[in-house]
Amino acid sequence: MLPRDSQFDLVVLGAGPSGLAAAWEASLAGRSVCVIERERSLGGLCATVERDGYRFDLGGHRIISKRATLVDRLRALMGDELEERSRKSEILLDGVRYRYPLVARELASKLSPSLAARATRDYLFERALDLARPRRDDRTFRQWVERRFGRTLYELFFGPYTEKLWGLSADELSSDWASQRISLLNLADVGLRLAGLRRGGARTYARRYLYPRNGIGALFERLARELASRGVVFVTGARASALARDPDTNRVTTVRVEAIYASEPARDVRCGAIVSTVPLAQLAALAAPSDRALDAHARALEHRAMRFVNVMLDGPGPVLGATWVYAADARLSITRIQEPAERSPSMTPEQRASLMLELPVDPDTDAWREPDETLAARLLDELASVGIDVRSRVRGAFSSFARYAYPVYRVGYERHRDALFAAISPIDNLWTIGRQGLFRYVFMDTAMEMGFAAARAFIEGRRADTGALFAIDNNPTPHEVASVLR
Ligand SMILES: Cc1cc2nc3c(=O)[nH]c(=O)nc-3n(C[C@H](O)[C@H](O)[C@H](O)COP(=O)(O)OP(=O)(O)OC[C@H]3O[C@@H](n4cnc5c(N)ncnc54)[C@H](O)[C@@H]3O)c2cc1C
């Protein structure tokens, strides 16, 4: 832990991409920085775990960014360990695998003619309805997708997948998520292809991406080492348990830090400013502990958790021959299957293969607690039922957990998020950023951009402005319906 009475210009809560980016920028400007991270490891959701020479991300991560400066910085940091890869993804539906992006000829040969006819009819019906009633309500995910895609395609794919991923009915999920993640142009493109109304080459999709040879976590471990060599102090396995403010200025002056896994006395760390990447509801409780009115808002902001079942296999790959396969299929509890070696051969020992199964679950449920052995056996039986049978090759399986994987955009969530923003915003020297800190579905490049922006504001002596950070573009990748599936 820390020495008693430490003092830093900046304290960063959380060592995921956004927190490390803030620490990077501030330390380059010569500021003293301390990063407090509740896990024992660094990288947040962008960590990679290793066992017996097999490496697994928490859900496969890839770097796609149109931010040239950020990409240059990452390339300079990683050198030739950052490789350019190209992805191959598929959709598994009713036991049939479809290439993604969708290929008209493949659809025509695999979809039944009656289904294609129904999809076309529904799609055209929605277009006609749009002309008659252009101001239709599309507040929920179901309304949004059906209006643009038609009911058949919704029921075939988007509905089952979405309800499995979020654990919510698509009538309870806000259309914000769909409108942020599904490109309209692309949606129409997919609809037309599914309906057999558009043929020819696929549109331009983001196929190429950057990936560190030893998994996404290698990037953030390298960054942390670089920061430590500049004097940034890391305190892991510890959390902020209280923030003290100066009553005259209302600025945070001290962070109380408590060890999570060790019985050590709590320490007070004095700070000039704080960049927080912890879940917004937790931060609001730290910043305004006596405001009971905030409790209901904090409880209303939910996060979907993920359990990643990492399966180590005997014998060489490829098993899927695809980087990942979306599992819309109702026979499968999982939402996605990844083959890590398709991202980098270094993700498995030589002549070995692996699969990573993504299972959305809620913490404190049986599926969260179920032992690896029985859960993996059940999921692998399910996979075998759709034609992917690796059961005779399993060397072992273990799980990784992400308690805060996805902010849940339940209809009406904005009101609760904004109430928490309002509670924090009077504090001039407290920035809340990142996927959990802003309760916003951002990717890692946007998370890092937020870290840079918060640190620059701090360096330049500007007050914290949540609205400005929230407005940072989520840098949508070229029209890609697959991104709705993440
Ligand atoms: C399955 C999955 C796949 C994804 N794939 C991609 C992809 O391919 N490409 C992409 O760009 N993005 C992807 N993402 C998104 C990416 O993971 C996030 O955008 C990114 O991790 C956000 O960074 P962050 O620092 O804001 O949050 P996080 O990574 O969540 O980091 C927050 C950190 O804060 C710590 N923390 C929490 N509470 C406390 C506390 N009280 N005290 C101290 N520390 C605390 C956490 O332990 C964590 O380390 C994916 C996400 C998931 C779930």
The ligand as an ORCA input file, in Angstrom:
! r2SCAN-3c Opt
* xyz 0 1
  C     -17.002     -8.473    -23.969
  C     -16.432     -7.130    -24.334
  C     -15.776     -6.979    -25.542
  C     -15.256     -5.730    -25.900
  N     -14.585     -5.611    -27.084
  C     -14.029     -4.431    -27.424
  C     -13.264     -4.312    -28.627
  O     -13.108     -5.268    -29.398
  N     -12.712     -3.099    -28.911
  C     -12.878     -2.007    -28.079
  O     -12.348     -0.938    -28.389
  N     -13.578     -2.100    -26.942
  C     -14.162     -3.273    -26.585
  N     -14.865     -3.379    -25.414
  C     -15.014     -2.165    -24.575
  C     -13.781     -1.881    -23.707
  O     -13.551     -2.972    -22.865
  C     -14.058     -0.635    -22.870
  O     -14.382      0.440    -23.711
  C     -12.870     -0.190    -22.028
  O     -12.371     -1.217    -21.229
  C     -13.316      0.971    -21.135
  O     -12.233      1.389    -20.356
  P     -12.473      2.089    -18.944
  O     -11.150      2.418    -18.399
  O     -13.451      3.182    -19.121
  O     -13.225      0.990    -18.046
  P     -12.708     -0.403    -17.485
  O     -11.903     -1.130    -18.477
  O     -13.928     -1.079    -16.956
  O     -11.746     -0.009    -16.268
  C     -12.256      0.503    -15.066
  C     -11.302      0.085    -13.959
  O     -11.741      0.658    -12.718
  C     -11.552     -0.305    -11.702
  N     -12.435      0.011    -10.574
  C     -13.768     -0.131    -10.497
  N     -14.209      0.277     -9.297
  C     -13.130      0.698     -8.601
  C     -12.939      1.263     -7.314
  N     -13.963      1.477     -6.477
  N     -11.682      1.611     -6.917
  C     -10.619      1.409     -7.759
  N     -10.749      0.873     -9.000
  C     -11.982      0.537     -9.424
  C     -11.903     -1.611    -12.377
  O     -11.397     -2.718    -11.644
  C     -11.264     -1.419    -13.741
  O      -9.925     -1.859    -13.728
  C     -15.413     -4.602    -25.030
  C     -16.073     -4.768    -23.812
  C     -16.585     -6.017    -23.460
  C     -17.292     -6.173    -22.135
*
